[in-house]
Amino acid sequence: MEQGNNASSFNEIGNDDHLVNDILKQYTRHWKWFLIVIVMAVVAAHIYLRYTTAIYSTQATILLKDEKGNSGFSELSALEDLGIFFGGSGSKLSDQLAILNSRRLMEGVVSELHLNISYFAEGQVKTVETYNAPVIVSDIENQKFADFEGVYTLRIINNGAGSFRLKRNNNSETSTHKYGDIIDSDFGKFNVLPRSGDGSGDWDEVVVQIVSIKKAALFYAGQITATPKGKNTNVIQLTTQSPVGIKSRDILNSLVRQYNLDAKNDKNQVALNTANFIANRLTIISEELDSVETTKETFKKDNRLTDIPAEATIAVESSNALKSRILDVSTQIALAQDLEDYINSNTTALLPSNLGVLGGGLSSQVDAYNALILQRNDLLISSTEENPVVQTIDSELSQIRNTIQSGLSNERSALEITERELRGQERVYASKIATVPTLEKAARGIVRQQEIKEELYLYLLKKREETAISLAINTPNAKVIDEAITSPSPVSPKRGLIKLIAAIIGFLFVLIIIYVRSLLDIKLHSRSDVERLTKTPILGELPFVDGEGNHIIEQYDRSILAESFRILRTNLDYFTRSKEGKKRNVVYVTSTIKGEGKTFVAFNLSLTLASTGKKVLLIGGDIRNPQVHRYMDLKTANIGLSEYMYDDSVAPEDIITNESVNGQKFDVVLSGRIPPNPAELFMNSRYDKLIERVSELYDYVVVDTAPTMQVTDTLLISQYADVTIFVTRAEFTQKRLLQYSQDLYKEGKLKNMTYVVNGVKSNNFGYGAKYGYGYGNEEVGLWRKIKDFLSGKS
């Protein structure tokens, strides 16, 4: 028992040292499945990527400018002529981002590029969009194309020779047409033109999808993202993603053009209204100036005036300063009166903002009024006057208009007061000119009116030129920093990432399967399973042998099976060494249930012991199901153990036969005929006398006994054993059955018990498989290893 205790201590240390390795081995022994499933997952991912449409990212970068070419909107109140950044509190960059993402701008892009008409090429697996299709569908009735709802599908099939066949909305019927023919449809008239040549190139079929411009604009507007590149910057990055890079580039470039065109139109609205106002005033002033000059001419003719009397020279020179001031005030009064009349007669028109005759407060009110007019006009494009926002703007316009009118009235009143004061002073000086004839006074009045009209006329001509210049040099609102460019590699799907995820999923799939299988697994697989479930020493493990048959060890056998039994023999020597001069050579071989290989172990163990020159006796102790005779091609009718225990006249020498198997000689006691009362036979004294005698005559007595759980025979004779080898079988013995053998051992029903694990597959085999039983054997070649791997033997 001392040797058994040493082996048990050794097992405990081994369990602690190899616990992690055993857990890892549970998974690493299935490395082939990991490899196969991971490869299959990566191949599946590759096939998925092969037929998945790649999405490319296209980007463009623009800079939003003010009218002076500066980037930034720090002084938004000065940007009067841009027509975009109006408002009392100033405009924000987010407003421009909203404009760039608006459906209204995108409708212009769709109309310019005909994006409501898409072309596709159908393959065997997937359909891909093509931007430069061999044919072009051109709409004849633009309004019907714009208002068409739904999706209309056309299939254009190449006939060659300048003609094609047409299928509509997946209809099986086709019609034949020539390129350029006008074709009627539900969405209007259209024709089909070849992109180049006569259209009879190397193509078979093109699928065309037609939607309304509004629907297409809504879709493409959702694909555009406009974001500032950093804080406190007016650099905008436009991004879109599409499987067709050239199409995305055209969309972004066209969007920038539409944005600049829209901004230019907004800028020109105030300038155009100002130019119209100046033109109208110039016509009126020109007529008034012509009338004054005619009156002066008539007055001089009627009164025969040629020169001013010299006597009035001094007085006139004294009042020149007052006249100059009166002239300025009169000009301002006239402009204020005209502007007030214009406001009263035009309630929804833009007001002139650069006449220069108003104070700073009124000028800012005019700017705010014009900004609201522009905002109201933009809203009326997509809504009605009943819109709450429009009504709110109308209310604000009414308030600002009242404020402007009130301000103009106050301004004019102040100017009139100033004029009256100046004229009063003028009358003081005039009274001093007593000698000036009345006619000269009248002439001066006419000249003064002429000068006023001339001054106003020249002022308006100057403003007209300034307005014309502002229209001529109107610059784009957005400067293109980087034109649209498409990324060389797709942004979706991520090929490397998807393959990595597929490999991880494949790995986890096998890992989970193995884990679940281990949770549901109830059978032993290797030596480590026995070590984890019991502290009883393990004598050894035996490899799984392919094929059918008895698998008897041959002489000079160098196989893994033979080496395993040799190790078993060496380990058994520690348990059977004599103790206190008493031989310990009776070895029982048993198992829990039938089929675990106890007879196989007993027979080959006997051969292995006999090969060392020892005198060995093998007893077939399983008299209910004899199996030993099969390994020697003997008949069960031979006299054996059952006859000896039943008939007192049968001597031990009568049942012992000498056999030679594969050159190894040893003695055998067969089981004999199957008796009707096996248990009663073992309870008589014949068996113990036999064991007592043969243990003295032989070096080893190996007894193949019956399974302990199924019958009681082994337990009846267990006290005669020196060592009990309990055979378990990998992939066959259930783990819970080990508890039964442990209970027998703890209760003392089995003496000096040790385990043998039989039928262990190579991937679960212990040290022998790792470091190689069959030392000295011929090295297996690479081709043989590959064949073994493919056949599942490795």
C-alpha angles and dihedrals in degrees: 000000000000090000090049091052090051090051091049091052089048090053091051091054091046092051092054095045097046102036094104092041091053091052091049092045089056087067104028093057086067092054091126091061091048089052095045096047093044090050090048091049092049091047090050089050090049091052090047091051091046091061099032117099111245116232119213128198120230123194137185129182125211136175121221110222138191122234092270093056096256120136112232140045103240094132101037093161090070094055096088101140099048091081092211110074102055127135141100095263098035131250128282133219090244088067090061092047088054090050092050090051094045123122090224093065091042091055087062090051092049091049093048096048098030090235092162086076113068128185126210137185115212119218131186092267110015141016118234129195117242121199099192099047118178089245135044125214107213122194119226099186103049096184094055090049090051095048098039113123126207130018123299119196127204128186113203113195119194115239096171124222092077099303140094142190121241130209119188126210093343090303113159091223118092134197128203121228140168123237110272096025114138109241126196120223142160091269097046139277122320142161136212120231130183114247090223136000118351095319095251095116129127100301134104112192139000124196114213124195119194125194134165120280091241093052092047091047091051091052097047093042087059090054094056122086121188116192133165115246098235136328124308092015134116095207108119125199116207116202134181134166125216140146089240111065099188090053091052091050092052091049094053094044091048091047091057090049092050091048092052092046092050092048091048092052090051091049093050096051095077093041093050093049090048090050091051091050092050092048092053092047092048090056092051095043091048090055092046092047091051089050092052092049091050090050090051092050092049092046093053092046094048094046096035093230120172107157143012115255113256091229093071095052097093094046093046092051090051092056098044094098091053091049092052091054092045088052093054093046092047091051091052091047091052093049092046091051091048093048091048091051089048092052092049093050098040112049098166102032127102115261125232107260106181105053091111096218098104132082123252094261095053091044092057090047090053090050091050090047092052091047091054091047089055092046091049091050091051091051093048088060091070101020143032135252088262090070110116091227091053091048090050090051090048089054091050090047091052091051094047091045090053089048091051092046091049091047092049090049091050091045092050092047091052091049091049091051089050090048092051091050091049092047090050089056089046091055089054089056091041091056088060090058093072093147096057110106118243090240091060089054090053090049091053091052090054092048091049092054089048092052092049093052092045092051092050091045093053091045092054092047089054092050091047090057092047090052092048091050092050089053093048098049097041105146127204116271093222124053115205110232097173123011118227113290129178123225112251093226126049120257091207134072098026098220098194093043093048092050090048091050090048090052091048091048090049090049093047091046092058090041092054093044091052091045093049090044090052090050091052094038113111100171136086118251108172147002090272091063090058091045091054094048100042141025093212112120119260116225094199148296131259125211126242111258120210123228133025129291140076096291097215118187113248129218113278088008112174098182124124089252092055092046090050091055090047090055088046089053092050093050091047089058089068090058098044100047113126116264122202089349094303120125118237103192106126108106121187119202113198142145141198099255139359119287101037093113104253093144090047090053094044094050098046091042088055091050091049092050091047092052089069092060094259121143105247133185121194115200122196096220095169099089093166096060109016114201107156094085091062092067092057100036090244127148122250089228090076114111112263150148097317091054091048093052093044101043117051090198092067112094126205091250088060095062100037113093128181114232134184117208120180090339094310118116124206139143124259135198109197123211094245126205118345107258125212092233110038096159094052091051092055090050094064122083098251095089096051091049089052093051092045091053101042093045087064094046100046136052091221131018111194115192121195101208134187123269109278099221098048100045137015098228097101094048090053092060100028093108090070094061123098093191128017116206108200109201121211125180126219116236088014113056115077117232093233090061089068088070089060092055090045090053090052091050095047091048090052094243091124119045125222092346124195132173133240117194109212131194098022112172119233095251090055096039117121130226094330094063092041097051099022132258109216093059108191095026120134112280112254113240127237094252091052090050091052091049091048090049093051092046092048096244096119 
